Amino acid sequence: MAANLSVAAEAEAPLPDSAAATRYNWPALVFGVLLIVVIICGNLLVCLSVFTEKALKTTTNYFIVSLAVADLMLAVLVLPLFVFSEFQDGVWTLSTTICDGLMTMDVMLCTASIFNLCAISIDRFIAVLIPLNYNRKHVDLRQTMLLSATWILALAVASPVMFGINNVPGRDPGECKLENDNYVLYSSVCSFFIPCPIMLLLYCGMFRGLRRWEEARKAKLRNSIQACRKLQEAAASLPPLASLPPPLPPIIERELTDTPDEPSTFPSTDRPFHSEYKDGPVRTVSFAEIRFNPDPHRRKRAKINSRERKAMKVLPVVVGAFLFCWTPFFVLHTMRARCQDCHVPPALMSVVTWLGYVNSALNPVIYTVFNTEFRNFFKKFLHRCCS
């Protein structure tokens, strides 16, 4: 949501044209143009990486693409007009109809961003606590409805501006802001103050579930190791027999760490007998020579869980960056609407609004730093473009 774009009211008489020209905010123009370019390039790379890299085509990343689309639309539809107004030191020189369109898109896209983050937290919560009912490879009906609901609800929150709630009596055409204080409170509660606690509670429950799952997995592995050791001790106490296999190898210990899938090493039945078996005795194969080949479906599921655990490290950082960037804006925005005696300096409101928009450029950086697969794609794409 855009902040109050008007310059602070001054008691002095209007400045002449030559003096007014010096009030242009050139740093805001330069920073705004750079921010738009960074947001567009970074989020386009996120979308391209998910749609071109097979390893990134997961349901969680489709939600991330939806978040990137919201950031892209913000950079194309909202930021140019916001930067233009900031360049003119907060004075709105365009029509009120364009201002209402700007406010509508601003509210909708900011709301869509946080609703997408909330949808990601719901999706991750289902993946951790109800894994058997979760589709990791393709977007199913439940996930499609969740994605659609984020945009429909965001449009519903912003629609009052589109239907004229901003047309209040005595409206100043030199300002572009949300004029109705009740709507400011309503939109802030719906867009930020309700979804954020829900999202944080879901993440807390999800990480508790992950911790319990990890503890249960490690306990099961420890029990399996103890059982194997008891079998080894029992086998060592028996008298040596020709048919008795040697002690079992410590296979299960390797399950404590995530290892890449290993090819099957069972002796192939298609291989013909060599000549060495014609004259000599047939060599027996001991248990130690056979490498353990776990159930492929089980190993595949463990690999997916490992990838999801790595993704869990990225999403809290994304949520934390969003809260850091947007919380000051929503607090000041709501306080200014509900507390008539509270004076919020226009410069401070402008700073917290810029901070909120900077969040749209942070997410691709976070993916690059914390996600290996995104980072590899970005490196490969940039190397291809520069070469």
Disulfide bonds with the S-S distance in Angstrom:
Cys99-Cys176 2.13
Cys339-Cys342 1.93
